[in-house]
């Protein structure tokens, strides 16, 4: 069975955390229903999922070292709050996105329509396409569609 690691990145505020958890739940549900038949399982990585802080380095450096390198793809969730500025970036999530792009990995950006103004400059500067969402139902559908697209690419 193919294991496909997807890093889930977002600010740690309460609102964005709800969508991070929904992405994890959607991935878990997809795996329960589809993994055996499609011979692929999705494994989530990222902050508060399976990273631990290394001694002597910042939490952000631990995330970058442990999760970015081992993930094939990244889901980047932005809301009204970008997160905490770190290492010259407006947030740790922005830094993770930039690192992903430098490593030529696939980055999928999901943007709550409420937060469009705060992140638009970042997306424009990086020439990144994003999928807007307005509700939890719409967001879960976008994540399911992404997982189906990845799984289908392995069937070819």
N, C-alpha and C positions, 0 to 999 in steps of 0.2 A: 504494500500500500504506500502511495506517495504521501509524504508529509510536507505540507506547504505552510511555512511560517509567515504570519502577517503581524506586523507591529501595529498596535493601536495607540495613537498619540492624541492627546488633548490636554488642555489646561485642567487643573485639579479643582476648579470651582464646582459648586453643587449642581448647577444647571448642566454644564458640559459633562460632568461625571455621570449623569443620568444617561446620556447618549453613549458614553464609553461602555457602560454596563449593558445597554441595549445592544450594542455591537457584539459584545461577548456572548450575550444570550442568543442572539440571532445566529452567530457562528456555531455555538453549541447545538442549537436546534437543527441547523442545516446538517451538521455532522451526524446527529442521531438518525436523521431521515435518509441521508444520501451517501454517506461515506462508503458503506459496503458495496452498494451498487455501482458507484462511480470510481471506487478504488483510490480515493483521495481523502485525506483528513486535514482540516485546517487547524493550526495551532497558533493561538494568540500569544504575542510577546509584548513587552513594554512595561512602563512604570506601573507599579502596584499589581503586576501580573506575575512576573517571574524574574524580576531583577532585584538584586540586593546591593546596597552600597558597599563599595570596596574601601578599605582603609587607605587613607591618604589622598583620595580623589573626591571631587564633588559628586553629588547625586546625579547631576546631569551627565558628567563624564562616565559614570557607571552605566547609565542607561545607554549612552552612545556606544560604549564598548561592548556591552552584553547583548543588547537587543537589535541595534541597527545592523550590525554585521551579519547576524544569523538569520535575519528576516529577508524574505524574497520580495515582499511588498509592504507598503505602509498605508494605513488608513489614518488620515489626519482630520480631526474633528475640530472645527472652530465655531465659536458662539460669539456673544457680545464681548466676553472677556478673553483676551489673547493669552493671558497667563502672566507669569513673573518674568521680567527681563533677566537675561542670563548671557554671559559671554559675548556681549555686543549685539545680541538679537533682542527683538521685542518680547520674545518668550522662548521657553525651552522647546515648545512644539515647533516654532519657526526654525530653531536651530536643527532639530531632528529632520524637518522637511528639507532644509538646505543640504544636510549631510546625506540624506537619501538620494537626492538629485545628483550630488557629486559622485556617488557610488553607482550611478546609472541604474538605480532601482526604480521600480514603478511606485509612484506616489498617487494615491487617490485622496483628493481633498473634498471634504463634505462641510458645507457652510450653512449654518442656520441663517435663514433670511433676515433675522433680526440683527445679525452681526456683520452684514455685508460691508458697511463702511470701515470698520476697524481693520479688516484683513485685505481689502481690495488692493491696496498698494503693494503689499507683500506678494500677492498672487500675480499682479501685473508685472512687477519687477522680475519675477521668476518665469513669466510666460507659462503659467500653469492653468489648466482648465479645472473647473470645480463643479461639483453637483450641489445645488442648493436644496435644502429641505425645510419644511415648515412645521412638520409634526413628527411625533415618534413613529407613527404608522408609515409615513412617507420615508423616513430615515431607515427603518427596518427593511422596507422594500428595496431601497437602494443597496443596502448591504447584501441582501439575498441575491439580487441581480449580479453584484460583483462576484460573489462566490460561485454562482452558476456559470458566469463567463469564464472564470479561472478554471473551473472543473471541465467545462466544455473544451477549453484549449488543450487539455491533457488527453482528451478522447481522440483527437485528430492524429 
